Amino acid sequence: MPGGDRTGLQRPFRPEKGSPGHSLPQEAPAIVPMGIDGVRDPLMRVLRIQNGRSGALLGHRVQLAEGWWRADVYLLDQGELPEGSGFLLARCTSVHTLGMRSPVDVAFLDGRGRIVETWSDLQPGQFAVGGKGVHATLQLPVGTLAATDTRNGDVLILEETTE
């Protein structure tokens, strides 16, 4: 699909500095998959996620989890997400924190990376549903959404990284 990838998310257009706001999407760099704890994970890609409105960095080591079990296994085993990390769950419209030991922030995204719904400080044992138009779910360390002033309607810029 032009402008997108297998996650189903469209990469947002990013204006070049000094341009009138129109540019072509840039190609993503090659990636060396890395786990949140710094250990290579050949089954996951790593993303840098930035708020397109404010420029705030939400995470520089966010793992693209193409299956919900990858994020669940980590969160059940490790507990709290380290600062700068997170999970982007492709084709996911709801999440739960059953069995988890720590709360998380959750942003539900449409197919263009626009935030449809946010849940700050989702406590262990709770469910969150993104609603109509949701294509992916972003789980971040608790407090990230508030600290970066990220809210409904913001468009996120997703870039693969080798970090």
Backbone as JSON Lines, residues from 0, in Angstrom:
{"i":0,"aa":"M","n":[0.84,-1.17,0.0],"ca":[0.0,0.0,0.0],"c":[0.89,1.24,0.0]}
{"i":1,"aa":"P","n":[0.68,2.19,-0.9],"ca":[1.53,3.37,-0.98],"c":[1.48,4.18,0.31]}
{"i":2,"aa":"G","n":[2.65,4.58,0.8],"ca":[2.72,5.43,1.97],"c":[2.53,4.69,3.28]}
{"i":3,"aa":"G","n":[2.31,3.39,3.24],"ca":[2.08,2.64,4.47],"c":[3.03,1.47,4.57]}
{"i":4,"aa":"D","n":[2.78,0.63,5.55],"ca":[3.57,-0.58,5.69],"c":[2.67,-1.66,6.24]}
{"i":5,"aa":"R","n":[3.25,-2.78,6.59],"ca":[2.43,-3.92,6.99],"c":[1.71,-3.72,8.31]}
{"i":6,"aa":"T","n":[1.98,-2.65,9.05],"ca":[1.26,-2.38,10.29],"c":[-0.14,-1.86,10.0]}
{"i":7,"aa":"G","n":[-0.38,-1.4,8.76],"ca":[-1.66,-0.81,8.42],"c":[-1.67,0.69,8.68]}
{"i":8,"aa":"L","n":[-0.6,1.25,9.26],"ca":[-0.54,2.68,9.52],"c":[0.06,3.4,8.33]}
{"i":9,"aa":"Q","n":[-0.54,4.51,7.97],"ca":[0.01,5.36,6.93],"c":[1.07,6.23,7.57]}
{"i":10,"aa":"R","n":[2.22,6.36,6.93],"ca":[3.24,7.26,7.45],"c":[2.82,8.69,7.12]}
{"i":11,"aa":"P","n":[2.76,9.55,8.13],"ca":[2.32,10.93,7.86],"c":[3.34,11.68,7.01]}
{"i":12,"aa":"F","n":[2.85,12.61,6.2],"ca":[3.74,13.46,5.45],"c":[4.36,14.45,6.42]}
{"i":13,"aa":"R","n":[5.67,14.69,6.26],"ca":[6.37,15.63,7.12],"c":[6.94,16.73,6.26]}
{"i":14,"aa":"P","n":[6.57,17.99,6.54],"ca":[7.12,19.08,5.74],"c":[8.61,19.25,5.97]}
{"i":15,"aa":"E","n":[9.34,19.55,4.88],"ca":[10.76,19.86,4.98],"c":[10.88,21.26,5.58]}
{"i":16,"aa":"K","n":[11.99,21.53,6.26],"ca":[12.2,22.87,6.8],"c":[12.26,23.87,5.64]}
{"i":17,"aa":"G","n":[11.49,24.92,5.78],"ca":[11.49,25.96,4.77],"c":[10.55,25.7,3.61]}
{"i":18,"aa":"S","n":[9.88,24.57,3.58],"ca":[8.94,24.29,2.48],"c":[7.57,24.82,2.85]}
{"i":19,"aa":"P","n":[6.67,24.93,1.88],"ca":[5.33,25.42,2.18],"c":[4.47,24.37,2.88]}
{"i":20,"aa":"G","n":[5.06,23.27,3.33],"ca":[4.29,22.28,4.07],"c":[3.99,21.02,3.29]}
{"i":21,"aa":"H","n":[4.52,20.91,2.08],"ca":[4.28,19.72,1.28],"c":[5.61,19.05,0.96]}
{"i":22,"aa":"S","n":[5.66,17.75,1.18],"ca":[6.85,16.99,0.83],"c":[6.47,15.54,0.65]}
{"i":23,"aa":"L","n":[7.35,14.8,0.06],"ca":[7.12,13.37,-0.09],"c":[7.59,12.65,1.16]}
{"i":24,"aa":"P","n":[6.95,11.52,1.53],"ca":[7.43,10.78,2.68],"c":[8.86,10.29,2.47]}
{"i":25,"aa":"Q","n":[9.65,10.33,3.5],"ca":[11.03,9.88,3.4],"c":[11.1,8.39,3.66]}
{"i":26,"aa":"E","n":[12.05,7.73,3.01],"ca":[12.24,6.3,3.21],"c":[12.79,6.05,4.61]}
{"i":27,"aa":"A","n":[12.33,4.99,5.24],"ca":[12.83,4.64,6.57],"c":[14.23,4.04,6.44]}
{"i":28,"aa":"P","n":[15.1,4.31,7.4],"ca":[16.43,3.73,7.36],"c":[16.38,2.23,7.65]}
{"i":29,"aa":"A","n":[17.45,1.53,7.32],"ca":[17.54,0.11,7.65],"c":[17.48,-0.04,9.16]}
{"i":30,"aa":"I","n":[17.0,-1.18,9.63],"ca":[16.8,-1.34,11.06],"c":[17.54,-2.56,11.59]}
{"i":31,"aa":"V","n":[18.07,-2.42,12.78],"ca":[18.63,-3.54,13.52],"c":[17.72,-3.72,14.73]}
{"i":32,"aa":"P","n":[16.82,-4.72,14.72],"ca":[15.87,-4.86,15.82],"c":[16.56,-5.0,17.17]}
{"i":33,"aa":"M","n":[16.03,-4.29,18.17],"ca":[16.61,-4.27,19.51],"c":[15.46,-4.31,20.5]}
{"i":34,"aa":"G","n":[15.59,-5.09,21.53],"ca":[14.57,-5.17,22.57],"c":[14.65,-3.97,23.49]}
{"i":35,"aa":"I","n":[13.63,-3.79,24.31],"ca":[13.59,-2.68,25.25],"c":[14.78,-2.71,26.19]}
{"i":36,"aa":"D","n":[15.19,-3.89,26.6],"ca":[16.29,-4.01,27.54],"c":[17.66,-3.99,26.86]}
{"i":37,"aa":"G","n":[17.69,-3.7,25.56],"ca":[18.95,-3.59,24.84],"c":[19.41,-4.88,24.19]}
{"i":38,"aa":"V","n":[18.67,-5.95,24.37],"ca":[19.03,-7.24,23.77],"c":[18.38,-7.34,22.4]}
{"i":39,"aa":"R","n":[19.15,-7.8,21.4],"ca":[18.6,-7.93,20.05],"c":[17.36,-8.81,20.05]}
{"i":40,"aa":"D","n":[16.32,-8.36,19.38],"ca":[15.1,-9.14,19.22],"c":[14.81,-9.19,17.73]}
{"i":41,"aa":"P","n":[15.14,-10.29,17.05],"ca":[15.0,-10.36,15.6],"c":[13.55,-10.34,15.12]}
{"i":42,"aa":"L","n":[12.6,-10.5,16.01],"ca":[11.19,-10.53,15.6],"c":[10.51,-9.18,15.72]}
{"i":43,"aa":"M","n":[11.2,-8.16,16.23],"ca":[10.58,-6.85,16.4],"c":[11.39,-5.75,15.73]}
{"i":44,"aa":"R","n":[10.67,-4.76,15.23],"ca":[11.31,-3.55,14.72],"c":[11.21,-2.49,15.81]}
{"i":45,"aa":"V","n":[12.12,-1.54,15.8],"ca":[12.16,-0.49,16.81],"c":[11.83,0.85,16.16]}
{"i":46,"aa":"L","n":[11.01,1.63,16.84],"ca":[10.54,2.9,16.32],"c":[10.92,4.06,17.24]}
{"i":47,"aa":"R","n":[11.05,5.21,16.62],"ca":[11.16,6.49,17.32],"c":[9.83,7.18,17.05]}
{"i":48,"aa":"I","n":[9.13,7.62,18.09],"ca":[7.8,8.2,17.92],"c":[7.8,9.62,18.49]}
{"i":49,"aa":"Q","n":[7.37,10.55,17.63],"ca":[7.36,11.96,17.98],"c":[5.97,12.53,17.74]}
{"i":50,"aa":"N","n":[5.55,13.48,18.57],"ca":[4.29,14.17,18.4],"c":[4.46,15.21,17.3]}
{"i":51,"aa":"G","n":[3.69,15.08,16.21],"ca":[3.81,15.98,15.07],"c":[3.39,17.4,15.39]}
{"i":52,"aa":"R","n":[2.5,17.59,16.37],"ca":[2.03,18.93,16.73],"c":[3.07,19.67,17.56]}
{"i":53,"aa":"S","n":[3.56,19.03,18.61],"ca":[4.44,19.71,19.55],"c":[5.93,19.43,19.32]}
{"i":54,"aa":"G","n":[6.22,18.35,18.59],"ca":[7.61,17.96,18.4],"c":[8.17,17.14,19.55]}
{"i":55,"aa":"A","n":[7.36,16.91,20.59],"ca":[7.82,16.15,21.76],"c":[8.11,14.7,21.4]}
{"i":56,"aa":"L","n":[9.17,14.16,21.96],"ca":[9.54,12.77,21.73],"c":[8.81,11.9,22.75]}
{"i":57,"aa":"L","n":[7.97,10.98,22.25],"ca":[7.25,10.06,23.14],"c":[8.09,8.85,23.48]}
{"i":58,"aa":"G","n":[8.92,8.42,22.55],"ca":[9.77,7.26,22.81],"c":[10.79,7.1,21.71]}
{"i":59,"aa":"H","n":[11.99,6.65,22.07],"ca":[13.04,6.42,21.07],"c":[13.34,4.93,20.93]}
{"i":60,"aa":"R","n":[12.71,4.11,21.74],"ca":[12.91,2.67,21.68],"c":[11.55,1.98,21.86]}
{"i":61,"aa":"V","n":[10.64,2.28,20.94],"ca":[9.29,1.69,20.98],"c":[9.29,0.49,20.05]}
{"i":62,"aa":"Q","n":[8.91,-0.64,20.57],"ca":[8.92,-1.86,19.78],"c":[7.6,-2.03,19.04]}
{"i":63,"aa":"L","n":[7.7,-2.34,17.76],"ca":[6.53,-2.65,16.96],"c":[6.21,-4.12,17.2]}
{"i":64,"aa":"A","n":[5.14,-4.37,17.92],"ca":[4.73,-5.74,18.24],"c":[3.62,-6.14,17.27]}
{"i":65,"aa":"E","n":[3.94,-7.04,16.37],"ca":[2.96,-7.47,15.37],"c":[2.0,-8.5,15.95]}
{"i":66,"aa":"G","n":[2.26,-8.94,17.16],"ca":[1.37,-9.84,17.87],"c":[1.28,-9.41,19.32]}
{"i":67,"aa":"W","n":[0.11,-9.42,19.89],"ca":[-0.11,-8.91,21.25],"c":[0.74,-9.65,22.28]}
{"i":68,"aa":"W","n":[1.05,-10.93,22.03],"ca":[1.78,-11.73,23.02],"c":[3.17,-11.19,23.3]}
{"i":69,"aa":"R","n":[3.81,-10.51,22.33],"ca":[5.16,-9.99,22.54],"c":[5.16,-8.92,23.63]}
{"i":70,"aa":"A","n":[4.19,-8.0,23.59],"ca":[4.11,-6.96,24.6],"c":[3.67,-7.54,25.94]}
{"i":71,"aa":"D","n":[2.68,-8.42,25.93],"ca":[2.19,-9.01,27.17],"c":[3.28,-9.76,27.91]}
{"i":72,"aa":"V","n":[4.06,-10.55,27.19],"ca":[5.13,-11.33,27.83],"c":[6.1,-10.39,28.53]}
{"i":73,"aa":"Y","n":[6.5,-9.31,27.85],"ca":[7.43,-8.36,28.46],"c":[6.82,-7.71,29.7]}
{"i":74,"aa":"L","n":[5.6,-7.18,29.55],"ca":[4.99,-6.43,30.65],"c":[4.67,-7.33,31.85]}
{"i":75,"aa":"L","n":[4.3,-8.57,31.59],"ca":[4.04,-9.49,32.7],"c":[5.34,-9.89,33.39]}
{"i":76,"aa":"D","n":[6.41,-10.02,32.62],"ca":[7.68,-10.46,33.17],"c":[8.44,-9.32,33.85]}
{"i":77,"aa":"Q","n":[8.52,-8.16,33.18],"ca":[9.36,-7.05,33.66],"c":[8.61,-6.04,34.51]}
{"i":78,"aa":"G","n":[7.31,-5.9,34.27],"ca":[6.56,-4.9,35.03],"c":[6.57,-3.55,34.36]}
{"i":79,"aa":"E","n":[7.31,-2.61,34.9],"ca":[7.29,-1.22,34.45],"c":[8.1,-1.01,33.18]}
{"i":80,"aa":"L","n":[7.56,-0.21,32.26],"ca":[8.29,0.14,31.05],"c":[9.35,1.2,31.37]}
{"i":81,"aa":"P","n":[10.57,1.04,30.88],"ca":[11.59,2.07,31.08],"c":[11.24,3.34,30.28]}
{"i":82,"aa":"E","n":[11.71,4.48,30.75],"ca":[11.5,5.75,30.06],"c":[12.05,5.66,28.64]}
{"i":83,"aa":"G","n":[11.29,6.19,27.67],"ca":[11.72,6.19,26.27],"c":[11.33,4.94,25.52]}
{"i":84,"aa":"S","n":[10.74,3.97,26.21],"ca":[10.37,2.71,25.57],"c":[8.85,2.63,25.42]}
{"i":85,"aa":"G","n":[8.38,1.53,24.87],"ca":[6.95,1.29,24.73],"c":[6.7,0.2,23.71]}
{"i":86,"aa":"F","n":[5.42,0.01,23.41],"ca":[5.0,-0.96,22.42],"c":[3.96,-0.34,21.51]}
{"i":87,"aa":"L","n":[4.12,-0.53,20.22],"ca":[3.09,-0.18,19.25],"c":[2.51,-1.51,18.78]}
{"i":88,"aa":"L","n":[1.25,-1.74,19.12],"ca":[0.58,-2.99,18.79],"c":[-0.21,-2.79,17.5]}
{"i":89,"aa":"A","n":[0.26,-3.42,16.43],"ca":[-0.4,-3.29,15.13],"c":[-1.72,-4.05,15.15]}
{"i":90,"aa":"R","n":[-2.68,-3.51,14.42],"ca":[-4.0,-4.13,14.28],"c":[-4.6,-4.49,15.64]}
{"i":91,"aa":"C","n":[-4.56,-3.54,16.57],"ca":[-5.04,-3.76,17.94],"c":[-5.98,-2.61,18.32]}
{"i":92,"aa":"T","n":[-7.2,-2.94,18.72],"ca":[-8.19,-1.92,19.03],"c":[-8.52,-1.81,20.51]}
{"i":93,"aa":"S","n":[-7.98,-2.71,21.33],"ca":[-8.22,-2.66,22.77],"c":[-7.05,-3.31,23.49]}
{"i":94,"aa":"V","n":[-6.87,-2.96,24.76],"ca":[-5.81,-3.55,25.57],"c":[-6.34,-3.85,26.97]}
{"i":95,"aa":"H","n":[-5.59,-4.68,27.68],"ca":[-5.89,-4.95,29.08],"c":[-4.58,-4.93,29.86]}
{"i":96,"aa":"T","n":[-4.72,-4.77,31.16],"ca":[-3.54,-4.8,32.02],"c":[-3.69,-5.9,33.08]}
{"i":97,"aa":"L","n":[-4.42,-6.95,32.72],"ca":[-4.6,-8.07,33.63],"c":[-3.26,-8.75,33.89]}
{"i":98,"aa":"G","n":[-2.92,-8.96,35.12],"ca":[-1.68,-9.63,35.49],"c":[-0.46,-8.72,35.49]}
{"i":99,"aa":"M","n":[-0.62,-7.48,35.05],"ca":[0.53,-6.56,35.03],"c":[0.7,-5.93,36.4]}
{"i":100,"aa":"R","n":[1.92,-5.52,36.7],"ca":[2.22,-4.97,38.02],"c":[2.27,-3.45,38.05]}
{"i":101,"aa":"S","n":[2.32,-2.83,36.88],"ca":[2.47,-1.37,36.81],"c":[1.48,-0.78,35.82]}
{"i":102,"aa":"P","n":[1.06,0.47,36.04],"ca":[0.17,1.14,35.08],"c":[0.92,1.55,33.82]}
{"i":103,"aa":"V","n":[0.18,1.84,32.75],"ca":[0.74,2.31,31.49],"c":[-0.14,3.43,30.95]}
{"i":104,"aa":"D","n":[0.42,4.25,30.06],"ca":[-0.35,5.2,29.27],"c":[-0.65,4.52,27.94]}
{"i":105,"aa":"V","n":[-1.84,4.79,27.39],"ca":[-2.26,4.14,26.15],"c":[-2.81,5.2,25.2]}
{"i":106,"aa":"A","n":[-2.38,5.12,23.94],"ca":[-2.93,5.98,22.88],"c":[-3.4,5.06,21.76]}
{"i":107,"aa":"F","n":[-4.62,5.25,21.33],"ca":[-5.17,4.48,20.21],"c":[-5.06,5.33,18.95]}
{"i":108,"aa":"L","n":[-4.52,4.72,17.87],"ca":[-4.23,5.44,16.64],"c":[-5.09,4.96,15.48]}
{"i":109,"aa":"D","n":[-5.44,5.9,14.6],"ca":[-6.12,5.5,13.36],"c":[-5.07,5.1,12.34]}
{"i":110,"aa":"G","n":[-5.48,4.82,11.12],"ca":[-4.57,4.35,10.08],"c":[-3.57,5.37,9.59]}
{"i":111,"aa":"R","n":[-3.69,6.62,10.0],"ca":[-2.74,7.66,9.59],"c":[-1.87,8.13,10.76]}
{"i":112,"aa":"G","n":[-1.96,7.44,11.89],"ca":[-1.14,7.82,13.04],"c":[-1.75,8.91,13.89]}
{"i":113,"aa":"R","n":[-3.02,9.26,13.65],"ca":[-3.71,10.27,14.46],"c":[-4.27,9.61,15.72]}
{"i":114,"aa":"I","n":[-4.1,10.27,16.84],"ca":[-4.61,9.74,18.1],"c":[-6.13,9.92,18.16]}
{"i":115,"aa":"V","n":[-6.83,8.81,18.34],"ca":[-8.29,8.79,18.42],"c":[-8.74,8.86,19.87]}
{"i":116,"aa":"E","n":[-8.0,8.2,20.74],"ca":[-8.38,8.11,22.16],"c":[-7.12,7.92,22.99]}
{"i":117,"aa":"T","n":[-7.09,8.51,24.2],"ca":[-5.98,8.3,25.12],"c":[-6.5,7.83,26.47]}
{"i":118,"aa":"W","n":[-5.71,7.02,27.12],"ca":[-5.98,6.57,28.49],"c":[-4.68,6.77,29.26]}
{"i":119,"aa":"S","n":[-4.68,7.72,30.17],"ca":[-3.5,7.95,31.01],"c":[-3.61,7.12,32.29]}
{"i":120,"aa":"D","n":[-2.49,6.56,32.71],"ca":[-2.42,5.84,33.98],"c":[-3.43,4.68,34.06]}
{"i":121,"aa":"L","n":[-3.42,3.85,33.01],"ca":[-4.28,2.66,33.0],"c":[-3.73,1.68,34.02]}
{"i":122,"aa":"Q","n":[-4.47,1.46,35.08],"ca":[-4.02,0.66,36.22],"c":[-4.08,-0.84,35.93]}
{"i":123,"aa":"P","n":[-3.27,-1.63,36.64],"ca":[-3.33,-3.08,36.49],"c":[-4.75,-3.6,36.72]}
{"i":124,"aa":"G","n":[-5.15,-4.57,35.9],"ca":[-6.47,-5.17,36.02],"c":[-7.58,-4.46,35.26]}
{"i":125,"aa":"Q","n":[-7.24,-3.47,34.42],"ca":[-8.25,-2.71,33.69],"c":[-8.22,-3.01,32.19]}
{"i":126,"aa":"F","n":[-9.3,-2.63,31.51],"ca":[-9.43,-2.75,30.06],"c":[-9.57,-1.35,29.47]}
{"i":127,"aa":"A","n":[-9.1,-1.16,28.25],"ca":[-9.29,0.09,27.52],"c":[-9.64,-0.24,26.08]}
{"i":128,"aa":"V","n":[-10.67,0.41,25.56],"ca":[-11.13,0.19,24.2],"c":[-10.98,1.5,23.44]}
{"i":129,"aa":"G","n":[-10.39,1.42,22.25],"ca":[-10.1,2.61,21.48],"c":[-11.26,3.22,20.73]}
{"i":130,"aa":"G","n":[-12.23,2.43,20.35],"ca":[-13.38,2.95,19.64],"c":[-13.27,2.86,18.13]}
{"i":131,"aa":"K","n":[-14.16,3.55,17.45],"ca":[-14.27,3.49,16.0],"c":[-13.04,4.08,15.32]}
{"i":132,"aa":"G","n":[-12.57,3.39,14.28],"ca":[-11.47,3.89,13.47],"c":[-10.08,3.56,13.98]}
{"i":133,"aa":"V","n":[-9.96,2.82,15.07],"ca":[-8.66,2.49,15.64],"c":[-7.99,1.37,14.86]}
{"i":134,"aa":"H","n":[-6.69,1.55,14.55],"ca":[-5.91,0.56,13.82],"c":[-4.73,0.02,14.64]}
{"i":135,"aa":"A","n":[-4.29,0.78,15.64],"ca":[-3.12,0.37,16.42],"c":[-3.19,0.99,17.81]}
{"i":136,"aa":"T","n":[-2.46,0.38,18.72],"ca":[-2.43,0.85,20.11],"c":[-0.99,1.08,20.53]}
{"i":137,"aa":"L","n":[-0.74,2.23,21.14],"ca":[0.58,2.59,21.62],"c":[0.57,2.54,23.15]}
{"i":138,"aa":"Q","n":[1.43,1.69,23.74],"ca":[1.57,1.62,25.19],"c":[2.89,2.26,25.57]}
{"i":139,"aa":"L","n":[2.82,3.18,26.53],"ca":[4.0,3.96,26.96],"c":[4.12,3.94,28.47]}
{"i":140,"aa":"P","n":[5.3,4.28,29.0],"ca":[5.43,4.39,30.45],"c":[4.43,5.39,31.01]}
{"i":141,"aa":"V","n":[3.91,5.09,32.18],"ca":[2.92,5.97,32.8],"c":[3.49,7.38,32.95]}
{"i":142,"aa":"G","n":[2.69,8.38,32.62],"ca":[3.09,9.78,32.71],"c":[3.61,10.37,31.41]}
{"i":143,"aa":"T","n":[3.88,9.53,30.41],"ca":[4.44,10.02,29.14],"c":[3.47,10.94,28.41]}
{"i":144,"aa":"L","n":[2.2,10.58,28.34],"ca":[1.23,11.41,27.61],"c":[1.12,12.8,28.24]}
{"i":145,"aa":"A","n":[1.05,12.87,29.56],"ca":[0.96,14.17,30.24],"c":[2.25,14.97,30.09]}
{"i":146,"aa":"A","n":[3.39,14.32,30.25],"ca":[4.68,15.01,30.18],"c":[4.95,15.59,28.8]}
{"i":147,"aa":"T","n":[4.4,14.97,27.74],"ca":[4.63,15.42,26.38],"c":[3.44,16.2,25.81]}
{"i":148,"aa":"D","n":[2.43,16.46,26.65],"ca":[1.22,17.17,26.23],"c":[0.61,16.53,24.98]}
{"i":149,"aa":"T","n":[0.55,15.2,24.97],"ca":[0.0,14.45,23.84],"c":[-1.47,14.19,24.11]}
{"i":150,"aa":"R","n":[-2.31,14.49,23.1],"ca":[-3.76,14.4,23.29],"c":[-4.47,13.96,22.02]}
{"i":151,"aa":"N","n":[-5.76,13.71,22.15],"ca":[-6.57,13.3,21.01],"c":[-6.42,14.3,19.86]}
{"i":152,"aa":"G","n":[-6.31,13.76,18.64],"ca":[-6.18,14.6,17.46],"c":[-4.75,14.82,17.01]}
{"i":153,"aa":"D","n":[-3.78,14.62,17.91],"ca":[-2.38,14.76,17.52],"c":[-2.0,13.65,16.54]}
{"i":154,"aa":"V","n":[-1.15,13.99,15.58],"ca":[-0.63,13.0,14.64],"c":[0.79,12.65,15.06]}
{"i":155,"aa":"L","n":[1.06,11.36,15.16],"ca":[2.38,10.91,15.57],"c":[3.25,10.6,14.36]}
{"i":156,"aa":"I","n":[4.51,10.91,14.46],"ca":[5.49,10.61,13.42],"c":[6.24,9.36,13.86]}
{"i":157,"aa":"L","n":[6.15,8.32,13.06],"ca":[6.78,7.03,13.36],"c":[7.95,6.81,12.44]}
{"i":158,"aa":"E","n":[9.12,6.58,13.01],"ca":[10.32,6.33,12.2],"c":[11.03,5.11,12.75]}
{"i":159,"aa":"E","n":[11.44,4.22,11.85],"ca":[12.25,3.1,12.28],"c":[13.63,3.62,12.67]}
{"i":160,"aa":"T","n":[14.22,2.99,13.64],"ca":[15.52,3.43,14.13],"c":[16.42,2.22,14.35]}
{"i":161,"aa":"T","n":[17.71,2.48,14.41],"ca":[18.66,1.4,14.69],"c":[19.12,1.46,16.13]}
{"i":162,"aa":"E","n":[18.58,2.37,16.92],"ca":[18.99,2.52,18.32],"c":[18.57,1.32,19.13]}
